[in-house]
């Protein structure tokens, strides 16, 4: 008797790739490290219950209706993979690098969004990585071969697609290297729809390739959690996607080399940054929860999958647990001070290996503050809601509830 065919779930992995068109599958480009992935295809069945003179209440036929899939996934935060999910749920992105300290110049003319070249006062060698602009509209590109004798025309080779933002004449152009900081805010320009992703799940049973793809994935929930005493810094998320399809070829797991971070490294700043006089050393654990409205729209176009998975409004809230050194956690609520709040966790390394996640809330409204006198020290459990503001807005303008920045050595254009 031949050995039965089985599949070991320990070999499973998840891949991710940016999509050009929502719902059109793309082969994985990166491995998304998770310890939980629960996909579920949800086809609807339309029942024929027309009377036929039979003593039965079941349907006489099950007619295929529309289809969608739902995904639950979670794991420790890995700095090199987190950017895909933040880009998906928030949308607006600015990229800055670490200055090399030499070779800087300025734009000699305005550079408009979509342009694949820039004009600079000084030349820039082929293959140089440069940062154009600063702040919310900063972008990083690798240059092509320069032309001209001054001003100089500098091609923007990678990433492809040209400039995302318009940059005024005389803005700084500075050679940079890693690590890079990716800052996400709420996308408000254009249709307000962030890009979507294909998630690839290699599990084994799928015919030929052993993997199923979930295209058009749009995240509706992303939550971060930490507990200084016992846990890694973790995340969990929910997404809606188009119906799954079998992958065309067998994917290969290619995880990065970054490591998860221990929660005790989380620093909290209230009324200012998470350092100096506004560092609050009494926070034991916490959560940040991002929720986005989603609605799949179906039309009479001859296909069962959605016409579009539409993203709607976004809201952010969180929780912090304090060892009470004073009544401050209660006063944030009762006085409605809505202070600045910053959460910063890093891996403690340096140079190209340095990595961090930073949450910036220009205004955090503390809506609950519950004292707990049942333990060995008095504690407070606070709930806060992010207040929409222009300080945390990105290059697309308007308002954002927060800005979330990830520092890592992932090449610009990856996300």
Secondary structure as UniProt FT lines:
FT   HELIX           9..11
FT   STRAND          13..18
FT   TURN            22..23
FT   STRAND          30..32
FT   STRAND          36..41
FT   STRAND          45..48
FT   STRAND          61..64
FT   STRAND          69..76
FT   HELIX           79..89
FT   STRAND          91..99
FT   STRAND          105..107
FT   TURN            113..114
FT   STRAND          117..120
FT   TURN            126..127
FT   STRAND          129..132
FT   HELIX           135..137
FT   STRAND          139..143
FT   STRAND          152..158
FT   TURN            160..161
FT   TURN            169..170
FT   STRAND          172..186
FT   TURN            190..191
FT   STRAND          197..202
FT   TURN            207..209
FT   STRAND          211..227
FT   TURN            228..230
FT   STRAND          234..241
FT   STRAND          245..246
FT   HELIX           263..265
FT   STRAND          267..270
FT   HELIX           276..278
FT   TURN            281..282
FT   STRAND          283..297
FT   STRAND          308..323
FT   HELIX           328..334
FT   TURN            335..336
FT   STRAND          341..346
FT   HELIX           351..353
FT   STRAND          356..361
FT   STRAND          364..372
FT   STRAND          379..386
FT   TURN            391..392
FT   TURN            395..396
FT   STRAND          403..408
FT   TURN            412..413
//
